[in-house]
């Protein structure tokens, strides 16, 4: 369970410091949590799921997630001011794919 949290954090591009800040916990607590040396409350599980866009099932049981779901989670985290840029990039990629 704890290694899934660390891997998901890394996959989402969060440093341990930035992730700890997003969860409003200390970096040392997060390090202990990721190493499995301390447990997590349900409240902390909910926070982690919210920040990483993961289900509690995945964190607790390791149900796999496909690449599309992970990609959508990343897109949802993009600052709203960059959405028009993201739309243009996707449109250009689609044009390239049609060639």
N, CA, C and O atoms as a GROMACS GRO file, in nm:
protein
  396
    1UNK      N    1   0.083  -0.119   0.000
    1UNK     CA    2   0.000   0.000   0.000
    1UNK      C    3   0.088   0.125   0.000
    1UNK      O    4   0.062   0.218  -0.076
    2UNK      N    5   0.189   0.129   0.082
    2UNK     CA    6   0.270   0.250   0.096
    2UNK      C    7   0.357   0.273  -0.027
    2UNK      O    8   0.381   0.387  -0.067
    3UNK      N    9   0.402   0.165  -0.088
    3UNK     CA   10   0.482   0.182  -0.210
    3UNK      C   11   0.395   0.233  -0.324
    3UNK      O   12   0.444   0.303  -0.412
    4UNK      N   13   0.266   0.199  -0.323
    4UNK     CA   14   0.176   0.252  -0.427
    4UNK      C   15   0.160   0.403  -0.412
    4UNK      O   16   0.151   0.476  -0.511
    5UNK      N   17   0.156   0.450  -0.287
    5UNK     CA   18   0.146   0.594  -0.264
    5UNK      C   19   0.271   0.662  -0.319
    5UNK      O   20   0.261   0.762  -0.391
    6UNK      N   21   0.387   0.609  -0.286
    6UNK     CA   22   0.513   0.670  -0.333
    6UNK      C   23   0.521   0.667  -0.485
    6UNK      O   24   0.557   0.768  -0.547
    7UNK      N   25   0.489   0.553  -0.545
    7UNK     CA   26   0.497   0.542  -0.690
    7UNK      C   27   0.399   0.637  -0.758
    7UNK      O   28   0.434   0.701  -0.857
    8UNK      N   29   0.278   0.646  -0.707
    8UNK     CA   30   0.178   0.736  -0.765
    8UNK      C   31   0.223   0.881  -0.751
    8UNK      O   32   0.206   0.961  -0.843
    9UNK      N   33   0.281   0.915  -0.637
    9UNK     CA   34   0.333   1.051  -0.615
    9UNK      C   35   0.440   1.082  -0.719
    9UNK      O   36   0.438   1.189  -0.781
   10UNK      N   37   0.532   0.990  -0.738
   10UNK     CA   38   0.640   1.010  -0.834
   10UNK      C   39   0.585   1.016  -0.977
   10UNK      O   40   0.629   1.100  -1.056
   11UNK      N   41   0.489   0.929  -1.009
   11UNK     CA   42   0.429   0.930  -1.143
   11UNK      C   43   0.359   1.062  -1.174
   11UNK      O   44   0.355   1.106  -1.289
   12UNK      N   45   0.304   1.124  -1.071
   12UNK     CA   46   0.234   1.252  -1.089
   12UNK      C   47   0.330   1.370  -1.087
   12UNK      O   48   0.290   1.484  -1.107
   13UNK      N   49   0.458   1.343  -1.063
   13UNK     CA   50   0.558   1.449  -1.065
   13UNK      C   51   0.571   1.529  -0.937
   13UNK      O   52   0.632   1.636  -0.937
   14UNK      N   53   0.514   1.479  -0.829
   14UNK     CA   54   0.526   1.548  -0.702
   14UNK      C   55   0.658   1.512  -0.633
   14UNK      O   56   0.693   1.395  -0.625
   15UNK      N   57   0.729   1.612  -0.586
   15UNK     CA   58   0.839   1.584  -0.495
   15UNK      C   59   0.777   1.549  -0.360
   15UNK      O   60   0.659   1.577  -0.337
   16UNK      N   61   0.855   1.490  -0.274
   16UNK     CA   62   0.803   1.458  -0.142
   16UNK      C   63   0.764   1.586  -0.068
   16UNK      O   64   0.663   1.588   0.003
   17UNK      N   65   0.843   1.691  -0.086
   17UNK     CA   66   0.815   1.818  -0.019
   17UNK      C   67   0.684   1.879  -0.068
   17UNK      O   68   0.601   1.923   0.011
   18UNK      N   69   0.666   1.880  -0.199
   18UNK     CA   70   0.544   1.940  -0.256
   18UNK      C   71   0.420   1.858  -0.218
   18UNK      O   72   0.314   1.913  -0.190
   19UNK      N   73   0.435   1.725  -0.219
   19UNK     CA   74   0.324   1.638  -0.183
   19UNK      C   75   0.287   1.656  -0.036
   19UNK      O   76   0.169   1.663  -0.002
   20UNK      N   77   0.388   1.664   0.051
   20UNK     CA   78   0.362   1.685   0.193
   20UNK      C   79   0.289   1.818   0.215
   20UNK      O   80   0.198   1.827   0.297
   21UNK      N   81   0.329   1.919   0.140
   21UNK     CA   82   0.262   2.049   0.150
   21UNK      C   83   0.116   2.039   0.106
   21UNK      O   84   0.027   2.095   0.170
   22UNK      N   85   0.092   1.966  -0.003
   22UNK     CA   86  -0.045   1.950  -0.053
   22UNK      C   87  -0.132   1.875   0.048
   22UNK      O   88  -0.253   1.899   0.057
   23UNK      N   89  -0.071   1.784   0.124
   23UNK     CA   90  -0.145   1.707   0.224
   23UNK      C   91  -0.149   1.776   0.359
   23UNK      O   92  -0.220   1.732   0.450
   24UNK      N   93  -0.072   1.885   0.374
   24UNK     CA   94  -0.062   1.957   0.499
   24UNK      C   95  -0.005   1.869   0.610
   24UNK      O   96  -0.057   1.865   0.722
   25UNK      N   97   0.104   1.798   0.576
   25UNK     CA   98   0.176   1.716   0.672
   25UNK      C   99   0.325   1.748   0.660
   25UNK      O  100   0.367   1.815   0.566
   26UNK      N  101   0.402   1.699   0.755
   26UNK     CA  102   0.547   1.720   0.749
   26UNK      C  103   0.610   1.623   0.649
   26UNK      O  104   0.556   1.516   0.621
   27UNK      N  105   0.724   1.662   0.598
   27UNK     CA  106   0.797   1.577   0.505
   27UNK      C  107   0.841   1.449   0.577
   27UNK      O  108   0.839   1.341   0.518
   28UNK      N  109   0.880   1.462   0.702
   28UNK     CA  110   0.925   1.343   0.776
   28UNK      C  111   0.810   1.245   0.797
   28UNK      O  112   0.830   1.124   0.788
   29UNK      N  113   0.689   1.296   0.824
   29UNK     CA  114   0.573   1.206   0.837
   29UNK      C  115   0.548   1.134   0.705
   29UNK      O  116   0.525   1.013   0.703
   30UNK      N  117   0.552   1.209   0.595
   30UNK     CA  118   0.528   1.149   0.464
   30UNK      C  119   0.634   1.043   0.432
   30UNK      O  120   0.601   0.937   0.379
   31UNK      N  121   0.758   1.070   0.464
   31UNK     CA  122   0.866   0.973   0.441
   31UNK      C  123   0.838   0.845   0.520
   31UNK      O  124   0.853   0.734   0.467
   32UNK      N  125   0.799   0.860   0.645
   32UNK     CA  126   0.768   0.743   0.728
   32UNK      C  127   0.647   0.668   0.672
   32UNK      O  128   0.645   0.545   0.673
   33UNK      N  129   0.549   0.740   0.623
   33UNK     CA  130   0.430   0.677   0.565
   33UNK      C  131   0.468   0.598   0.439
   33UNK      O  132   0.426   0.484   0.423
   34UNK      N  133   0.547   0.658   0.352
   34UNK     CA  134   0.587   0.591   0.228
   34UNK      C  135   0.676   0.470   0.253
   34UNK      O  136   0.680   0.378   0.170
   35UNK      N  137   0.744   0.468   0.363
   35UNK     CA  138   0.827   0.352   0.399
   35UNK      C  139   0.748   0.246   0.474
   35UNK      O  140   0.799   0.138   0.502
   36UNK      N  141   0.622   0.276   0.507
   36UNK     CA  142   0.539   0.181   0.579
   36UNK      C  143   0.569   0.174   0.726
   36UNK      O  144   0.531   0.078   0.793
   37UNK      N  145   0.636   0.274   0.779
   37UNK     CA  146   0.673   0.275   0.921
   37UNK      C  147   0.566   0.339   1.009
   37UNK      O  148   0.572   0.330   1.131
   38UNK      N  149   0.470   0.404   0.945
   38UNK     CA  150   0.359   0.463   1.020
   38UNK      C  151   0.231   0.438   0.941
   38UNK      O  152   0.233   0.429   0.819
   39UNK      N  153   0.123   0.426   1.012
   39UNK     CA  154  -0.005   0.403   0.946
   39UNK      C  155  -0.067   0.534   0.900
   39UNK      O  156  -0.016   0.642   0.927
   40UNK      N  157  -0.178   0.520   0.829
   40UNK     CA  158  -0.249   0.640   0.787
   40UNK      C  159  -0.395   0.629   0.830
   40UNK      O  160  -0.455   0.521   0.829
   41UNK      N  161  -0.448   0.742   0.867
   41UNK     CA  162  -0.589   0.747   0.906
   41UNK      C  163  -0.675   0.747   0.780
   41UNK      O  164  -0.626   0.767   0.669
   42UNK      N  165  -0.803   0.723   0.801
   42UNK     CA  166  -0.896   0.731   0.688
   42UNK      C  167  -0.895   0.872   0.631
   42UNK      O  168  -0.901   0.890   0.509
   43UNK      N  169  -0.887   0.971   0.718
   43UNK     CA  170  -0.881   1.110   0.673
   43UNK      C  171  -0.760   1.132   0.582
   43UNK      O  172  -0.772   1.199   0.479
   44UNK      N  173  -0.645   1.078   0.620
   44UNK     CA  174  -0.524   1.091   0.538
   44UNK      C  175  -0.538   1.015   0.407
   44UNK      O  176  -0.494   1.063   0.303
   45UNK      N  177  -0.599   0.899   0.411
   45UNK     CA  178  -0.624   0.822   0.288
   45UNK      C  179  -0.710   0.903   0.192
   45UNK      O  180  -0.682   0.906   0.072
   46UNK      N  181  -0.812   0.968   0.243
   46UNK     CA  182  -0.900   1.050   0.159
   46UNK      C  183  -0.822   1.166   0.099
   46UNK      O  184  -0.839   1.198  -0.019
   47UNK      N  185  -0.736   1.230   0.178
   47UNK     CA  186  -0.654   1.340   0.127
   47UNK      C  187  -0.561   1.293   0.016
   47UNK      O  188  -0.549   1.357  -0.088
   48UNK      N  189  -0.495   1.180   0.039
   48UNK     CA  190  -0.402   1.126  -0.060
   48UNK      C  191  -0.475   1.094  -0.190
   48UNK      O  192  -0.428   1.127  -0.299
   49UNK      N  193  -0.590   1.030  -0.178
   49UNK     CA  194  -0.670   0.997  -0.296
   49UNK      C  195  -0.710   1.124  -0.372
   49UNK      O  196  -0.706   1.128  -0.495
   50UNK      N  197  -0.747   1.227  -0.298
   50UNK     CA  198  -0.788   1.352  -0.360
   50UNK      C  199  -0.674   1.421  -0.434
   50UNK      O  200  -0.691   1.468  -0.546
   51UNK      N  201  -0.559   1.427  -0.370
   51UNK     CA  202  -0.445   1.495  -0.431
   51UNK      C  203  -0.394   1.419  -0.552
   51UNK      O  204  -0.360   1.480  -0.654
   52UNK      N  205  -0.388   1.287  -0.542
   52UNK     CA  206  -0.332   1.207  -0.652
   52UNK      C  207  -0.437   1.162  -0.753
   52UNK      O  208  -0.403   1.108  -0.858
   53UNK      N  209  -0.565   1.185  -0.722
   53UNK     CA  210  -0.670   1.142  -0.813
   53UNK      C  211  -0.682   0.991  -0.822
   53UNK      O  212  -0.711   0.936  -0.928
   54UNK      N  213  -0.659   0.925  -0.710
   54UNK     CA  214  -0.664   0.779  -0.706
   54UNK      C  215  -0.784   0.733  -0.624
   54UNK      O  216  -0.837   0.808  -0.542
   55UNK      N  217  -0.824   0.610  -0.648
   55UNK     CA  218  -0.930   0.553  -0.566
   55UNK      C  219  -0.868   0.490  -0.441
   55UNK      O  220  -0.752   0.450  -0.441
   56UNK      N  221  -0.948   0.483  -0.338
   56UNK     CA  222  -0.903   0.415  -0.216
   56UNK      C  223  -0.878   0.267  -0.244
   56UNK      O  224  -0.789   0.207  -0.184
   57UNK      N  225  -0.955   0.208  -0.336
   57UNK     CA  226  -0.932   0.068  -0.374
   57UNK      C  227  -0.791   0.048  -0.427
   57UNK      O  228  -0.724  -0.049  -0.394
   58UNK      N  229  -0.747   0.143  -0.509
   58UNK     CA  230  -0.611   0.130  -0.565
   58UNK      C  231  -0.507   0.141  -0.454
   58UNK      O  232  -0.416   0.059  -0.446
   59UNK      N  233  -0.521   0.241  -0.368
   59UNK     CA  234  -0.424   0.259  -0.259
   59UNK      C  235  -0.422   0.137  -0.168
   59UNK      O  236  -0.315   0.086  -0.134
   60UNK      N  237  -0.541   0.090  -0.128
   60UNK     CA  238  -0.548  -0.019  -0.031
   60UNK      C  239  -0.518  -0.156  -0.090
   60UNK      O  240  -0.449  -0.238  -0.028
   61UNK      N  241  -0.570  -0.182  -0.210
   61UNK     CA  242  -0.564  -0.318  -0.263
   61UNK      C  243  -0.482  -0.333  -0.390
   61UNK      O  244  -0.453  -0.445  -0.433
   62UNK      N  245  -0.442  -0.222  -0.451
   62UNK     CA  246  -0.357  -0.230  -0.568
   62UNK      C  247  -0.428  -0.258  -0.698
   62UNK      O  248  -0.365  -0.301  -0.794
   63UNK      N  249  -0.560  -0.235  -0.703
   63UNK     CA  250  -0.629  -0.253  -0.831
   63UNK      C  251  -0.561  -0.167  -0.934
   63UNK      O  252  -0.541  -0.047  -0.913
   64UNK      N  253  -0.525  -0.227  -1.046
   64UNK     CA  254  -0.449  -0.153  -1.146
   64UNK      C  255  -0.534  -0.049  -1.216
   64UNK      O  256  -0.657  -0.062  -1.225
   65UNK      N  257  -0.468   0.055  -1.263
   65UNK     CA  258  -0.534   0.162  -1.336
   65UNK      C  259  -0.470   0.165  -1.474
   65UNK      O  260  -0.349   0.149  -1.487
   66UNK      N  261  -0.551   0.187  -1.575
   66UNK     CA  262  -0.495   0.192  -1.709
   66UNK      C  263  -0.435   0.329  -1.737
   66UNK      O  264  -0.460   0.425  -1.664
   67UNK      N  265  -0.356   0.336  -1.843
   67UNK     CA  266  -0.288   0.460  -1.879
   67UNK      C  267  -0.382   0.574  -1.905
   67UNK      O  268  -0.351   0.689  -1.872
   68UNK      N  269  -0.498   0.546  -1.965
   68UNK     CA  270  -0.594   0.653  -1.993
   68UNK      C  271  -0.644   0.720  -1.865
   68UNK      O  272  -0.656   0.842  -1.859
   69UNK      N  273  -0.671   0.641  -1.765
   69UNK     CA  274  -0.719   0.697  -1.638
   69UNK      C  275  -0.610   0.784  -1.574
   69UNK      O  276  -0.640   0.891  -1.521
   70UNK      N  277  -0.487   0.738  -1.579
   70UNK     CA  278  -0.377   0.818  -1.523
   70UNK      C  279  -0.359   0.947  -1.602
   70UNK      O  280  -0.335   1.053  -1.543
   71UNK      N  281  -0.370   0.939  -1.733
   71UNK     CA  282  -0.356   1.057  -1.818
   71UNK      C  283  -0.466   1.159  -1.786
   71UNK      O  284  -0.439   1.278  -1.775
   72UNK      N  285  -0.588   1.112  -1.770
   72UNK     CA  286  -0.698   1.202  -1.736
   72UNK      C  287  -0.677   1.268  -1.600
   72UNK      O  288  -0.708   1.386  -1.582
   73UNK      N  289  -0.625   1.192  -1.507
   73UNK     CA  290  -0.597   1.249  -1.375
   73UNK      C  291  -0.495   1.363  -1.387
   73UNK      O  292  -0.510   1.466  -1.322
   74UNK      N  293  -0.394   1.344  -1.469
   74UNK     CA  294  -0.293   1.448  -1.487
   74UNK      C  295  -0.355   1.571  -1.552
   74UNK      O  296  -0.327   1.684  -1.511
   75UNK      N  297  -0.439   1.551  -1.652
   75UNK     CA  298  -0.504   1.663  -1.721
   75UNK      C  299  -0.592   1.741  -1.624
   75UNK      O  300  -0.596   1.864  -1.629
   76UNK      N  301  -0.661   1.671  -1.536
   76UNK     CA  302  -0.747   1.738  -1.438
   76UNK      C  303  -0.670   1.827  -1.343
   76UNK      O  304  -0.725   1.920  -1.285
   77UNK      N  305  -0.542   1.799  -1.327
   77UNK     CA  306  -0.459   1.876  -1.234
   77UNK      C  307  -0.392   1.997  -1.299
   77UNK      O  308  -0.329   2.077  -1.231
   78UNK      N  309  -0.405   2.010  -1.430
   78UNK     CA  310  -0.346   2.123  -1.500
   78UNK      C  311  -0.419   2.251  -1.458
   78UNK      O  312  -0.542   2.255  -1.453
   79UNK      N  313  -0.342   2.352  -1.427
   79UNK     CA  314  -0.400   2.482  -1.391
   79UNK      C  315  -0.493   2.528  -1.502
   79UNK      O  316  -0.460   2.518  -1.621
   80UNK      N  317  -0.608   2.576  -1.465
   80UNK     CA  318  -0.713   2.614  -1.562
   80UNK      C  319  -0.664   2.715  -1.665
   80UNK      O  320  -0.714   2.718  -1.777
   81UNK      N  321  -0.568   2.798  -1.628
   81UNK     CA  322  -0.520   2.897  -1.723
   81UNK      C  323  -0.444   2.833  -1.839
   81UNK      O  324  -0.424   2.897  -1.942
   82UNK      N  325  -0.400   2.708  -1.823
   82UNK     CA  326  -0.328   2.639  -1.930
   82UNK      C  327  -0.416   2.549  -2.017
   82UNK      O  328  -0.367   2.489  -2.112
   83UNK      N  329  -0.543   2.539  -1.985
   83UNK     CA  330  -0.634   2.453  -2.062
   83UNK      C  331  -0.641   2.494  -2.209
   83UNK      O  332  -0.639   2.406  -2.295
   84UNK      N  333  -0.651   2.625  -2.242
   84UNK     CA  334  -0.651   2.660  -2.385
   84UNK      C  335  -0.524   2.613  -2.458
   84UNK      O  336  -0.531   2.568  -2.572
   85UNK      N  337  -0.411   2.624  -2.392
   85UNK     CA  338  -0.286   2.576  -2.451
   85UNK      C  339  -0.291   2.424  -2.470
   85UNK      O  340  -0.251   2.373  -2.574
   86UNK      N  341  -0.338   2.355  -2.370
   86UNK     CA  342  -0.352   2.210  -2.379
   86UNK      C  343  -0.444   2.171  -2.494
   86UNK      O  344  -0.416   2.076  -2.567
   87UNK      N  345  -0.555   2.243  -2.510
   87UNK     CA  346  -0.647   2.216  -2.621
   87UNK      C  347  -0.579   2.235  -2.756
   87UNK      O  348  -0.598   2.155  -2.847
   88UNK      N  349  -0.498   2.341  -2.768
   88UNK     CA  350  -0.427   2.364  -2.894
   88UNK      C  351  -0.325   2.255  -2.922
   88UNK      O  352  -0.311   2.210  -3.036
   89UNK      N  353  -0.255   2.211  -2.819
   89UNK     CA  354  -0.156   2.104  -2.836
   89UNK      C  355  -0.225   1.976  -2.882
   89UNK      O  356  -0.177   1.908  -2.973
   90UNK      N  357  -0.335   1.943  -2.820
   90UNK     CA  358  -0.409   1.822  -2.858
   90UNK      C  359  -0.458   1.833  -3.001
   90UNK      O  360  -0.450   1.736  -3.077
   91UNK      N  361  -0.509   1.949  -3.038
   91UNK     CA  362  -0.556   1.968  -3.176
   91UNK      C  363  -0.442   1.949  -3.276
   91UNK      O  364  -0.461   1.885  -3.380
   92UNK      N  365  -0.326   2.003  -3.246
   92UNK     CA  366  -0.210   1.988  -3.335
   92UNK      C  367  -0.166   1.842  -3.344
   92UNK      O  368  -0.132   1.793  -3.451
   93UNK      N  369  -0.167   1.773  -3.232
   93UNK     CA  370  -0.131   1.631  -3.232
   93UNK      C  371  -0.229   1.549  -3.315
   93UNK      O  372  -0.189   1.457  -3.387
   94UNK      N  373  -0.355   1.582  -3.305
   94UNK     CA  374  -0.456   1.511  -3.385
   94UNK      C  375  -0.433   1.536  -3.533
   94UNK      O  376  -0.447   1.444  -3.614
   95UNK      N  377  -0.399   1.660  -3.570
   95UNK     CA  378  -0.368   1.689  -3.710
   95UNK      C  379  -0.248   1.609  -3.759
   95UNK      O  380  -0.249   1.556  -3.870
   96UNK      N  381  -0.147   1.600  -3.677
   96UNK     CA  382  -0.028   1.522  -3.714
   96UNK      C  383  -0.062   1.373  -3.728
   96UNK      O  384  -0.006   1.304  -3.812
   97UNK      N  385  -0.153   1.326  -3.646
   97UNK     CA  386  -0.192   1.185  -3.650
   97UNK      C  387  -0.270   1.151  -3.775
   97UNK      O  388  -0.269   1.036  -3.820
   98UNK      N  389  -0.337   1.250  -3.832
   98UNK     CA  390  -0.418   1.226  -3.951
   98UNK      C  391  -0.335   1.222  -4.078
   98UNK      O  392  -0.384   1.178  -4.182
   99UNK      N  393  -0.212   1.268  -4.071
   99UNK     CA  394  -0.125   1.272  -4.191
   99UNK      C  395  -0.072   1.136  -4.225
   99UNK      O  396   0.002   1.121  -4.323
   0.00000   0.00000   0.00000
